[in-house]
Amino acid sequence: MDSMISSFLDQYNLHCSAVARYIDLVSEVGELGKEILSSTEYGKTTYSLTQETEEEMGDCLFSILSLCVEMGINPEAALNQALGKYRKRFEEKGRVSSD
């Protein structure tokens, strides 16, 4: 996955600093939240998936994977490490939270 994103960034000359990538990620997550709020009329209706929500989620995924590339982090390895941590917590405490 990271090589696909890296190639895309190379092809379109989209590399930038990790700081800029992080700010972009936060912005995209905000746009996803705004879309979810809007689609539920700010919590007045039940959420249902929309094309716009899928597109915003895709933007979030692109942003976080691009951040991984810029930071030299293997996203699959990072995810596997997190899943292992959560499994251990669940087995020990019956939940995944760290409290």
VOGU-3710 file (C-alpha; in Angstrom, 3 decimals, decimal comma):
1> mdsmissfld> 0,000/0,000/0,000  2,723/2,478/0,920  4,558/1,876/-2,380  1,354/2,659/-4,297  0,962/5,948/-2,413  4,656/6,765/-2,740  4,501/6,172/-6,498  1,438/8,410/-6,760  3,166/11,167/-4,789  6,222/10,807/-7,031
11> qynlhcsava> 4,184/10,814/-10,244  2,313/13,999/-9,384  5,142/15,682/-7,441  3,017/15,812/-4,287  5,689/15,174/-1,657  5,749/17,643/1,215  6,814/17,790/4,834  5,345/15,520/7,485  4,007/18,637/9,229  2,057/19,659/6,116
21> ryidlvsevg> 0,788/16,085/5,711  -0,371/16,008/9,339  -2,250/19,284/8,946  -3,842/17,915/5,767  -4,913/14,780/7,661  -6,544/16,815/10,417  -8,334/18,897/7,787  -9,609/15,812/5,973  -10,850/14,213/9,213  -12,707/17,458/9,906
31> elgkeilsst> -14,321/17,295/6,474  -15,388/13,706/7,152  -16,934/14,785/10,437  -18,716/17,672/8,753  -20,151/15,307/6,134  -21,395/12,889/8,811  -22,956/15,737/10,791  -24,589/17,123/7,676  -25,945/13,750/6,570  -27,589/13,279/9,981
41> eygkttyslt> -28,899/16,832/10,154  -26,574/17,365/13,122  -27,703/14,219/14,911  -31,426/14,620/14,311  -31,649/11,639/11,950  -30,057/8,215/11,819  -26,772/7,999/9,942  -26,763/6,229/6,615  -23,810/5,901/4,277  -23,557/8,445/1,468
51> qeteeemgdc> -21,288/8,722/-1,544  -19,881/11,932/-0,076  -18,973/10,152/3,171  -17,153/7,436/1,232  -15,247/10,084/-0,719  -14,248/11,922/2,461  -13,121/8,640/4,036  -11,008/7,995/0,954  -9,431/11,424/1,366  -8,650/10,586/5,012
61> lfsilslcve> -7,045/7,292/4,018  -4,968/8,986/1,335  -3,847/11,626/3,835  -2,821/9,173/6,535  -1,035/6,895/4,063  0,760/9,923/2,591  1,794/10,930/6,108  3,203/7,437/6,616  5,232/7,787/3,408  6,620/11,174/4,420
71> mginpeaaln> 7,541/9,831/7,901  9,014/6,567/6,611  6,441/4,453/8,467  5,186/1,179/7,030  1,393/1,508/7,486  0,757/-2,242/7,459  3,398/-2,840/10,130  2,020/0,027/12,233  -1,517/-1,360/11,941  -0,377/-4,876/12,860
81> qalgkyrkrf> 1,430/-3,490/15,903  -1,701/-1,607/16,996  -3,919/-4,681/16,513  -1,508/-6,754/18,590  -1,605/-4,138/21,344  -5,411/-4,058/21,288  -5,670/-7,870/21,324  -3,411/-8,032/24,363  -5,433/-5,357/26,194  -8,689/-7,118/25,379
91> eekgrvssd> -7,361/-10,458/26,578  -6,015/-8,922/29,791  -8,737/-6,355/30,582  -11,712/-7,291/28,423  -11,494/-3,985/26,521  -9,176/-2,270/24,072  -8,906/1,111/25,781  -5,739/1,883/27,720  -7,450/3,010/30,966
//
